[in-house]
Amino acid sequence: VWWREGKVPLPEYTARRVLWWDRKPPLPFELQIQSRSKDRVKIFDERFLYLQRIIKARRERRKAKAAEWTEERKKILQEREQKK
């Protein structure tokens, strides 16, 4: 921030908290499921945990596939640039 230039740097904890002004980082999954309503759902519902594990695995596969495609796309674009 412009008004902090040339001043003593903020401590690490305070610098992290400054990032929270816009949006707080998400809680870890283990804490998120504990903050669900106990009146409506079981906190450690086996079916829910199983489905979340499947969803997480699917997301990881998609992310890996997207990274693979990004690398392939870079190679294709480099080949096109070399042909020109």
PyMOL commands that set and color helices and strands:
alter all, ss='L'
color gray80, all
select helices_A, chain A and resi 2-4+12-19+29-34+46-83
alter helices_A, ss='H'
color red, helices_A
deselect
rebuild
show_as cartoon
